[in-house]
Amino acid sequence: MESLIADLVQYGLYIVFANVFLEQIGAPIPALPTLIVSGALAAQGQMSLPGLLAVALAASVSADTIWFLLGRWQGHRVLKTVCRLSLSPDSCVRGTEDMFERVGMPSLLYAKFIPGYSTVAPPLAGATGRGLGAFLLWDSFGSLLWLGSGVLLGGIFHRAIDRVVDYLETMGFWALVVIAMGLLLVVAAKWWQRKRFSRKLYQARISVADLKRLMDSGKAPAIVDVRNHSAHIYDPRWIPGALRITFEELDEKLAELPRDREVVLYCT
């Protein structure tokens, strides 16, 4: 454990860059603990604070820019890839599209603090045709707020963090085991949540082929397009005969839905 702390002091900036970049690119490796420990080391004069923030900011903006350019290139299709990587199925495309539609680019100021939105917002900005300059401006400020909060926490509680580190050092090899097990448990819990959500969703789904067969047989269900307004702008494709009703309008337009046949909803 002592060698790890020594390595963090010696190679800290490289470790911070790699950790922040991997988290922002979509890997389930939280960077906040590294930022907090690095902030504590900076408060003790063992790491350069300006260098720490500059390296972390470069890592965050680099990863976000890659997603932005992929969104610009692939459009809304890239969001499917992001959702496959995301371990937070309840905070994927639908919620982020609605938030981005309401707030726009300024939402990047606090995107890093919202699970799921942090990874989806950059490619969504690219997919909706926002300018690269404006994206870099808002994303840089938002990244700096997020990174600064982690570093600031480390600076404020550096004495308590020192005690935790000292305790971990006394555990030796077992400290690594505890840390690794904690990370694995977090990832496993998120993965199980994702699998349970997917299983429930699969049970309630109808395949494209089955829907086509029903339509061709004359027993077509009522089809409702519940995509939000921006989705129609950037992807105008739709199923012929489908009613266009957003989720927000469902309650007030329920009376318009037929009662004598099944209803199929589809979205992004």
WOCOR-V102336 format. One record per residue. N is the residue number from 0. RES is the residue in three letters. PHI is phi in whole degrees, 0 to 359 (NA if undefined). PSI is psi in degrees with one decimal (none if undefined). NEAR is the number of other ideal C-beta (glycine too) atoms within 8 Angstrom. Layout:
BEGIN
n res phi psi near
N RES PHI PSI NEAR
N RES PHI PSI NEAR
END
This chain:
BEGIN
n res phi psi near
0 MET NA -38.0 11
1 GLU 299 -39.0 6
2 SER 295 -33.1 6
3 LEU 294 -44.0 8
4 ILE 296 -41.0 10
5 ALA 298 -41.0 8
6 ASP 296 -37.6 9
7 LEU 295 -36.6 12
8 VAL 291 -43.1 9
9 GLN 283 -43.5 6
10 TYR 247 22.3 7
11 GLY 307 -44.0 12
12 LEU 294 -36.0 11
13 TYR 292 -41.5 7
14 ILE 296 -43.7 11
15 VAL 298 -46.0 16
16 PHE 302 -49.0 12
17 ALA 297 -43.9 9
18 ASN 295 -47.4 12
19 VAL 295 -43.7 16
20 PHE 298 -46.0 12
21 LEU 296 -41.2 10
22 GLU 296 -43.8 10
23 GLN 287 -21.5 13
24 ILE 278 -12.0 9
25 GLY 124 -3.8 7
26 ALA 286 141.9 6
27 PRO 281 56.2 7
28 ILE 238 96.1 8
29 PRO 299 134.3 8
30 ALA 266 -16.0 14
31 LEU 301 -44.5 7
32 PRO 302 -40.5 7
33 THR 296 -40.5 11
34 LEU 295 -39.5 16
35 ILE 294 -46.6 14
36 VAL 296 -41.4 12
37 SER 296 -37.8 15
38 GLY 297 -37.7 16
39 ALA 295 -41.8 14
40 LEU 295 -37.7 14
41 ALA 295 -37.4 15
42 ALA 295 -26.3 9
43 GLN 268 2.7 8
44 GLY 80 12.2 5
45 GLN 267 -5.0 6
46 MET 212 143.3 12
47 SER 286 121.5 7
48 LEU 294 -48.4 8
49 PRO 300 -40.5 6
50 GLY 295 -39.8 9
51 LEU 300 -49.7 16
52 LEU 294 -39.1 12
53 ALA 295 -44.4 8
54 VAL 293 -44.3 11
55 ALA 296 -40.1 16
56 LEU 295 -42.0 12
57 ALA 298 -41.0 9
58 ALA 295 -46.1 15
59 SER 295 -48.0 16
60 VAL 291 -34.7 12
61 SER 298 -48.5 9
62 ALA 297 -43.4 12
63 ASP 296 -37.6 12
64 THR 294 -36.9 13
65 ILE 301 -46.7 9
66 TRP 296 -39.0 15
67 PHE 300 -46.5 15
68 LEU 292 -36.0 9
69 LEU 295 -39.1 11
70 GLY 296 -40.6 17
71 ARG 297 -36.5 9
72 TRP 280 -46.0 8
73 GLN 262 -11.9 9
74 GLY 70 -150.0 9
75 HIS 294 -14.2 10
76 ARG 297 -30.6 7
77 VAL 293 -22.5 15
78 LEU 294 -28.8 15
79 LYS 295 -40.4 7
80 THR 296 -42.4 8
81 VAL 299 -41.9 15
82 CYS 291 -29.8 11
83 ARG 292 -34.2 6
84 LEU 283 -31.8 7
85 SER 292 139.0 13
86 LEU 260 14.1 9
87 SER 238 77.0 10
88 PRO 297 -23.5 11
89 ASP 279 -4.2 7
90 SER 230 39.6 11
91 CYS 264 -132.8 14
92 VAL 300 -48.9 11
93 ARG 304 -52.8 10
94 GLY 296 -39.1 11
95 THR 289 -38.2 14
96 GLU 298 -43.7 13
97 ASP 298 -44.1 9
98 MET 294 -43.4 10
99 PHE 294 -35.1 14
100 GLU 293 -37.6 10
101 ARG 285 -43.5 7
102 VAL 256 -34.1 7
103 GLY 79 -152.4 7
104 MET 301 -35.0 9
105 PRO 302 -18.3 7
106 SER 295 -17.8 13
107 LEU 293 -17.5 14
108 LEU 298 -35.4 9
109 TYR 240 11.3 9
110 ALA 300 -36.1 11
111 LYS 294 -19.6 10
112 PHE 269 -1.7 6
113 ILE 247 115.2 9
114 PRO 305 134.2 6
115 GLY 90 -48.0 13
116 TYR 295 -32.3 13
117 SER 304 -41.4 11
118 THR 274 -33.1 12
119 VAL 277 -30.4 15
120 ALA 300 -45.6 13
121 PRO 300 -50.6 15
122 PRO 294 -28.9 14
123 LEU 293 -38.7 14
124 ALA 298 -40.7 14
125 GLY 291 -40.4 17
126 ALA 294 -28.5 14
127 THR 269 10.2 10
128 GLY 76 23.2 6
129 ARG 287 154.7 8
130 GLY 288 145.4 5
131 LEU 295 -40.1 7
132 GLY 299 -46.5 6
133 ALA 295 -38.5 9
134 PHE 298 -47.5 16
135 LEU 298 -37.1 10
136 LEU 296 -55.3 8
137 TRP 293 -39.1 12
138 ASP 292 -36.9 15
139 SER 295 -44.7 10
140 PHE 296 -43.7 10
141 GLY 296 -41.7 13
142 SER 297 -41.3 14
143 LEU 295 -37.4 10
144 LEU 296 -44.9 11
145 TRP 293 -48.1 11
146 LEU 296 -42.6 14
147 GLY 297 -34.1 9
148 SER 294 -40.2 8
149 GLY 293 -45.2 13
150 VAL 295 -39.3 17
151 LEU 296 -41.4 9
152 LEU 301 -41.8 11
153 GLY 296 -38.8 18
154 GLY 292 -40.0 11
155 ILE 291 -41.4 6
156 PHE 254 31.1 10
157 HIS 296 -30.0 13
158 ARG 291 -43.1 6
159 ALA 295 -39.3 7
160 ILE 296 -37.3 12
161 ASP 301 -41.9 10
162 ARG 294 -39.1 8
163 VAL 296 -43.4 8
164 VAL 296 -42.0 10
165 ASP 300 -41.6 8
166 TYR 295 -41.5 8
167 LEU 296 -35.6 11
168 GLU 297 -35.5 11
169 THR 291 -23.4 6
170 MET 280 -18.8 10
171 GLY 63 -129.5 7
172 PHE 300 -34.5 7
173 TRP 293 -22.4 7
174 ALA 296 -39.7 11
175 LEU 296 -38.7 9
176 VAL 296 -44.8 8
177 VAL 298 -44.6 10
178 ILE 296 -44.7 9
179 ALA 296 -41.4 8
180 MET 295 -39.2 8
181 GLY 298 -43.9 8
182 LEU 295 -42.6 10
183 LEU 296 -38.3 8
184 LEU 295 -41.3 8
185 VAL 298 -47.8 10
186 VAL 296 -42.3 10
187 ALA 296 -40.4 8
188 ALA 296 -43.0 8
189 LYS 294 -40.1 11
190 TRP 297 -43.6 9
191 TRP 296 -38.8 8
192 GLN 299 -41.7 10
193 ARG 295 -43.7 11
194 LYS 295 -41.7 8
195 ARG 296 -41.6 8
196 PHE 297 -44.6 10
197 SER 295 -38.2 9
198 ARG 295 -43.8 8
199 LYS 296 -41.0 8
200 LEU 293 -39.4 8
201 TYR 297 -38.2 7
202 GLN 295 -26.6 6
203 ALA 260 9.2 5
204 ARG 260 159.5 6
205 ILE 234 135.6 5
206 SER 286 161.3 6
207 VAL 299 -41.4 5
208 ALA 295 -42.0 6
209 ASP 295 -40.7 8
210 LEU 296 -41.1 13
211 LYS 297 -40.9 8
212 ARG 296 -41.5 8
213 LEU 297 -41.4 10
214 MET 294 -40.6 7
215 ASP 289 -26.9 6
216 SER 276 -4.6 7
217 GLY 85 6.1 4
218 LYS 249 38.5 6
219 ALA 295 133.5 10
220 PRO 287 168.9 10
221 ALA 287 125.7 11
222 ILE 252 127.7 13
223 VAL 238 123.0 13
224 ASP 271 107.6 12
225 VAL 256 19.4 10
226 ARG 294 153.3 10
227 ASN 282 177.1 11
228 HIS 296 -40.2 7
229 SER 294 -32.7 10
230 ALA 297 -36.5 12
231 HIS 292 -32.7 11
232 ILE 290 -45.7 7
233 TYR 268 -11.5 10
234 ASP 215 87.0 10
235 PRO 285 -0.8 5
236 ARG 294 143.7 3
237 TRP 204 160.6 8
238 ILE 279 125.4 8
239 PRO 305 135.5 4
240 GLY 86 -3.1 5
241 ALA 285 142.2 10
242 LEU 279 139.2 9
243 ARG 260 106.6 8
244 ILE 222 123.8 10
245 THR 283 164.2 10
246 PHE 302 -35.7 7
247 GLU 293 -24.7 4
248 GLU 264 -4.9 8
249 LEU 302 -46.9 10
250 ASP 300 -43.5 5
251 GLU 280 -15.3 5
252 LYS 247 13.6 9
253 LEU 301 -33.3 7
254 ALA 296 -23.0 4
255 GLU 282 -15.2 6
256 LEU 279 138.8 10
257 PRO 292 148.9 6
258 ARG 257 -6.7 3
259 ASP 261 7.4 3
260 ARG 206 166.9 8
261 GLU 291 157.0 5
262 VAL 242 130.9 10
263 VAL 243 124.2 10
264 LEU 258 142.2 6
265 TYR 221 147.5 10
266 CYS 217 -162.5 8
267 THR 296 none 9
END
